[in-house]
Amino acid sequence: MKLYSKVVIKIGSALITAGGKGLDRAMITAWAEQMANLREQGVDVVLVSSGSIAEGITRLGLKSRPSNISELQATAAVGQMGLVQAYEACFQKHGLNSAQMLLTHADLSNRRRYLNARTTLRTLLEFGTVPVVNENDSVANEEIRFGDNDTLGALVANLIEADLLIILTDQEGLFDANPTDNPGAKLIQRADARDPLLVQYAGPSSGHLGRGGMQTKVSAAQLAARSGTHTVIVSGKTENVITRLVQGEALGSFLEASEGHLAARKQWLAGHMRCAGELSLDAGAVEVLVNKNASLLPIGVKAVSGVFNRGEVVACLAPDGSEVARGLVNYPSDECKQIIGKASNQIPDILGYQDDPELINRENLILMRTG
């Protein structure tokens, strides 16, 4: 019995390349078969696969991962060919079409391009295909890259309003300590994705093939949870792992999304990785946003950072510097600086006009923390 109707599956570099030895075709075959079985049951499946750079390193005979950005881009372009060919061959055995979709941060930070990407993915699912998504490493640079495919998996879950994000890794799941150093470390079998302790448990990245680590997987789970998507971090080597998870079997670490799916615009806001600027709030404004479901008024803002235009995404910071919310701002940065700390009825006298009494309307704002 299936419990989920839309699933995103993310496979990491170390796992798919058997620790950097080249594509593990036996494992790819097994995963593809399980995804084909889900399609037969009517489950929509999107695959987010790392491995293009790792496969490129193998194909080019390089001794280590390049550090030069142009070499990384070229290596990704070579490796992407092998990655796509492997998936295409496996899905064709089951009568399934697959589709390649390469994304950069710019595709999802721009509202129009975000909507285009969402429409394309949803249409591909309606056609019964298995979309294979990867970061467009061959053109991405440090300014536009996602940073890891765990984050990309969470954003894709956001795009299709997935019920479940499955992050397949070479580890059993998330432990409360490093199991390599601590034999007594316990597997976190189930937790609220918003639990701040999870970040402490994750620790720093130690991988050399990809850019992610357990910390990025926890961050991805938190990002997915804002859109109402549950996340499972689990070993991809577990037999029939995908099928068993979708049927509800408890494997790995289940990080629960405690809230339901957001409206489309708020999903986009939740997944926005880089904000155009920042608004520093006083304690009263934070209280109103978090506990009273209210809009952000100029009087509650103490400072403005960055240069931004009306309609861009800005972060709202609490007095301690943490991000409490983000939203679409109603005034450009230069005008915000003039009206912050003032009552809304003073805006016309200060600016000579008034578009909105709020800096950010509640409908265009999403909380990044609760309580």
Summary of the structure (lengths in Angstrom):
residues: 371
radius of gyration: 21.8
end to end distance: 36.7
largest distance: 70.0
contacts: 1286
relative contact order: 0.11
helix: 40%
strand: 19%
